[in-house]
């Protein structure tokens, strides 16, 4: 059984106005792979996680986590 890995790829892409296709080309994967990652349907290989980290220039743990990331908008009412 695979462990769910949470990610902030959609947020990082949005901050940079970056399409899935452009990101995929930058890290040498199919654009569908980026969609699978974003939805949590696919866990990245170590190589891909490191490529994304290098591309976004942030530590891997700012992109991926074993626990859900806290909401950026505070607690919901």
N, C-alpha and C positions, 0 to 999 in steps of 0.2 A: 504494500500500500504506500502510495506516494504522499509526502508531506506537502501541505498547501503553503506556497510562498506568496506573500503579499508584495505588491510593488507600487511604485509611484511613477511609472513610465508615462501614463496619460498626463499627469500634472507637469512633468518635466518637458514633455512634448509641447503642451499648451503654452507654457512659459516662453518657449522658443518659437512658437508658431511653426512647428515642424510636423509634417505629415508622417504617417506610418511608413509610406514608401521611402521618403527621404532618410528617415532613421534607419530603415532596413538596409538601404544602400550603404549608409555610412558604416554599419557594423557587419556587412556582408552576409545578410540573411534575407529570406523571402519576406515581403511585407506582411504576409499572413502570419508569420511567426510573431511579429510584433503584436498583432491583434490577439493571438493566442496567449501571449504573455500578459497583456493588459487585462484580459478577462480571467486570468488564473487557470486557463485550460492547459497550460504548459509551463513547466518549471525550466528555467534557463540552465544551460551547462555552465560550468565554472568559466570557461573561455568567453561565452557570450555575456555573462554577468560582468566580467572584467572589461570587456570591450565597451559595454554600455556605461560602466563607471568612468572609463577613460574618456569616452565621447562627451558625457555630460560634465566631466571634471568634478565629480563628487565621489565620496567613498561608497563602496558597494552597499554598506548598511543604510545609506540614505535612499537607496533605490529599492532594495529588497529586505524583507523581514519575515520571520517565522510567526510574528504576531501582527494583527491588524494595526495599521498606522492610526494614531489619534486624528480625529477630525480637525481640519484647519479652521473650522467655523465654530468651534466650541461645542458644548453639550447641546443636544437637541431638546426642544421644549415639548 
